[in-house]
Amino acid sequence: MAVRKEWTEWHLTPRGWERGSTRVQGKGNDWAAEPEDRAASWVYTETETSAGVQTGGESTWDNKNPAEVEDLLRRFGPCPQKL
């Protein structure tokens, strides 16, 4: 069972990565609207259990334009690995 599970949604836009909704232990969810011009979204998660902390990011949405997403990833790098 997780002792702590927190996450941050990140949106890839023509301006770079923008922070979206978040979940912080003890504070709950803070919902934010997605940017209208986002090309893709990822969620970065930190989960703490008795075995240690696991981190990771996963793609949750894209605009079905792989060339645009790949171009933005080349320009701005991968999803931020932070909450």
C-alpha positions as CSV (number, residue, x, y, z in Angstrom):
1,M,0.0,0.0,0.0
2,A,1.3,3.5,-0.9
3,V,2.3,5.7,2.0
4,R,2.4,8.7,-0.4
5,K,1.3,9.1,-4.0
6,E,1.7,12.5,-5.6
7,W,1.6,13.6,-9.3
8,T,1.9,16.5,-11.6
9,E,0.4,16.8,-15.1
10,W,2.7,18.4,-17.6
11,H,1.6,19.8,-21.0
12,L,3.9,20.2,-24.0
13,T,3.1,23.4,-25.9
14,P,4.8,25.7,-28.5
15,R,6.1,27.7,-25.5
16,G,7.6,24.6,-23.8
17,W,6.4,22.5,-20.8
18,E,3.6,23.9,-18.7
19,R,2.5,22.6,-15.3
20,G,-1.1,21.5,-15.1
21,S,-3.1,19.7,-12.4
22,T,-1.4,18.3,-9.3
23,R,-1.9,16.1,-6.4
24,V,0.0,16.7,-3.1
25,Q,-0.3,14.4,-0.1
26,G,-2.4,16.0,2.6
27,K,-3.6,18.8,0.3
28,G,-5.6,16.9,-2.3
29,N,-5.9,17.7,-6.0
30,D,-5.4,21.1,-7.5
31,W,-7.2,21.1,-10.9
32,A,-6.0,23.3,-13.8
33,A,-7.3,23.7,-17.3
34,E,-5.2,22.3,-20.1
35,P,-3.7,24.8,-22.5
36,E,-5.7,25.0,-25.7
37,D,-2.6,24.7,-27.8
38,R,-1.0,21.7,-26.1
39,A,0.5,19.0,-28.3
40,A,0.8,16.4,-25.6
41,S,0.3,15.7,-21.9
42,W,2.3,13.6,-19.5
43,V,1.8,12.8,-15.8
44,Y,4.9,12.5,-13.6
45,T,4.2,10.4,-10.4
46,E,6.1,9.8,-7.2
47,T,4.9,6.9,-5.1
48,E,6.4,6.1,-1.7
49,T,5.9,2.6,-0.1
50,S,7.6,0.7,2.6
51,A,10.0,-0.6,-0.2
52,G,11.1,2.9,-1.2
53,V,10.1,5.7,-3.7
54,Q,9.2,4.9,-7.3
55,T,9.1,7.7,-9.8
56,G,8.0,7.8,-13.4
57,G,6.2,9.6,-16.2
58,E,3.8,8.5,-18.8
59,S,2.0,10.0,-21.8
60,T,-1.7,10.5,-21.2
61,W,-2.8,12.4,-24.3
62,D,-1.5,13.7,-27.6
63,N,-3.0,15.7,-30.5
64,K,-2.5,12.9,-33.1
65,N,0.2,14.9,-34.9
66,P,3.4,12.9,-34.2
67,A,5.6,15.3,-36.3
68,E,4.6,18.3,-34.1
69,V,5.0,16.3,-30.8
70,E,8.5,15.0,-31.9
71,D,9.5,18.6,-33.0
72,L,8.5,20.0,-29.6
73,L,10.2,17.2,-27.7
74,R,13.5,17.9,-29.7
75,R,13.1,21.6,-28.8
76,F,12.2,21.3,-25.1
77,G,13.3,17.8,-24.0
78,P,11.3,15.2,-22.2
79,C,8.7,15.6,-19.6
80,P,10.0,17.3,-16.4
81,Q,10.8,14.8,-13.7
82,K,9.5,16.8,-10.8
83,L,6.3,17.5,-9.0
